Amino acid sequence: MVLPARNRVRRPADFTAAVRRGRRAGGRRVVVHLLVPGPRGDDAAGVPPRGGLIVSRAVGNAVVRTTVKRRLRHVLAAHITDLPDGSLVVLRANPAAAGATSDELAADVERGLSRCARENGGRR
């Protein structure tokens, strides 16, 4: 499963907005940052939900980082359609993600998205 191009966060300003203004739910392996548009959502109409990844050098060497990115991208692609239009979600991998299985990463992401959705009044 691949994350479609229309659902990718590309601009640094979007990453910054999600991390600074969005809800955060941290786990041992992955931190989820979710920014959902306001209740009016005027500027979100017709804009698909978008997601991005942050995997720093602290996670491991290039091979390990690429493996973690590939696994997280697969998990994100499965959940991106559940988010409301205009949402931004950023998954930040912690160093513990290097030794995690795909199922463990998926469980952390699902838990984080659920926690962020609860904090946003149940909108997911």
C-alpha positions in Angstrom: 0.0 0.0 0.0 1.4 3.3 -1.0 0.6 6.8 0.3 -1.0 8.7 -2.7 0.7 11.9 -3.8 -2.3 14.0 -2.9 -2.1 12.8 0.7 1.5 13.7 1.3 2.8 16.6 3.4 5.6 18.3 1.4 5.9 21.9 2.7 8.0 22.5 5.8 5.3 25.0 6.9 2.8 22.2 7.0 5.1 20.0 9.1 5.7 22.9 11.5 2.0 23.6 11.8 1.1 20.0 12.6 3.9 19.7 15.2 3.4 23.1 16.9 -0.4 23.5 16.7 -1.7 20.0 16.5 -2.6 17.5 19.2 0.2 15.2 20.3 0.0 11.6 21.5 3.4 10.1 22.3 4.3 6.5 22.5 7.6 4.7 23.1 8.2 4.2 19.4 6.1 6.8 17.6 4.7 10.3 18.4 1.6 11.3 16.5 0.9 14.9 15.7 -2.6 15.6 14.4 -3.9 19.0 13.3 -7.6 18.9 12.5 -9.2 22.0 10.9 -11.5 24.1 13.0 -15.3 23.4 13.3 -16.1 25.7 10.4 -13.6 24.1 8.2 -14.1 26.6 5.4 -10.5 26.3 4.2 -10.5 22.5 4.5 -13.4 21.8 2.0 -12.2 19.6 -0.7 -8.6 19.3 0.6 -7.7 15.7 1.3 -6.1 14.7 4.6 -2.3 14.7 4.4 0.4 12.9 6.3 4.2 13.0 6.6 7.0 11.4 8.5 9.9 12.6 10.6 12.7 10.0 11.0 15.9 11.5 12.3 19.4 10.1 12.5 18.8 9.2 16.1 16.7 6.2 14.8 19.7 4.6 13.1 21.7 4.5 10.0 20.2 5.0 6.5 19.1 1.4 6.1 17.3 1.4 9.4 15.7 4.8 8.8 14.5 3.7 5.4 13.0 0.6 6.8 11.2 2.5 9.5 9.9 5.1 7.0 8.6 2.4 4.7 6.7 0.7 7.6 5.3 3.9 8.9 4.2 5.0 5.4 2.3 1.8 5.0 0.5 2.3 8.3 -0.3 5.9 7.5 -1.7 5.0 4.1 -4.1 2.6 5.8 -5.4 5.3 8.2 -5.3 8.5 6.1 -8.8 8.0 4.7 -10.2 7.9 8.3 -9.2 11.5 8.9 -11.4 14.5 8.1 -10.7 16.7 5.1 -7.9 19.2 5.6 -6.2 17.3 8.4 -2.5 17.1 8.8 -0.9 14.2 10.5 2.9 13.8 11.2 4.4 10.7 12.5 7.7 11.2 14.3 9.8 8.1 14.9 11.7 7.7 18.2 14.9 5.6 18.4 12.9 2.6 19.8 11.2 2.4 16.4 14.3 0.9 14.9 13.8 -2.4 16.7 10.0 -2.5 16.4 8.0 -4.8 14.2 5.5 -3.5 11.7 2.6 -4.6 14.0 4.1 -2.8 17.0 4.5 0.4 14.9 0.9 0.1 13.6 -0.4 -0.4 17.2 1.4 2.7 18.3 0.1 4.8 15.4 -3.5 3.6 15.9 -3.3 4.3 19.7 -1.9 7.8 19.0 -4.5 8.6 16.4 -7.3 7.5 18.7 -5.9 9.6 21.6 -5.6 12.7 19.3 -9.1 12.1 18.0 -10.5 12.0 21.6 -8.8 15.3 22.4 -10.4 16.8 19.2 -13.9 15.9 20.4 -14.1 12.6 18.6 -13.4 13.9 15.1 -11.3 11.4 13.3 
